[in-house]
């Protein structure tokens, strides 16, 4: 059993994910700073925060629920990632047309 959330490998991985997401989103267009970029960063950052919050709760059942919700967040982040890929592809197509 872990004594703090910092000891949990899943929490450590979530910090790595947030760091990588931040690095990757730096190259997104400035026009997306308050849209897609912000949404991607908030989504990835909330995973580690929610894991820490769940750890602070006493009931194991509640912890399991929070961990399940984090899987949903990761799924949402994947969808956003695919949107970014599509956006990049569309931008290249438009650039070639003009």
Secondary structure by P-SEA (a helix, b strand, c coil): ccccccccaaaaaaaaaaaaaaaaaccccccccccaaaaaaaaaaaaaaaaaaaaacccaaaaaaaaaaaaaaaaaaaaaaaaaaaaaaaaaaaaaac
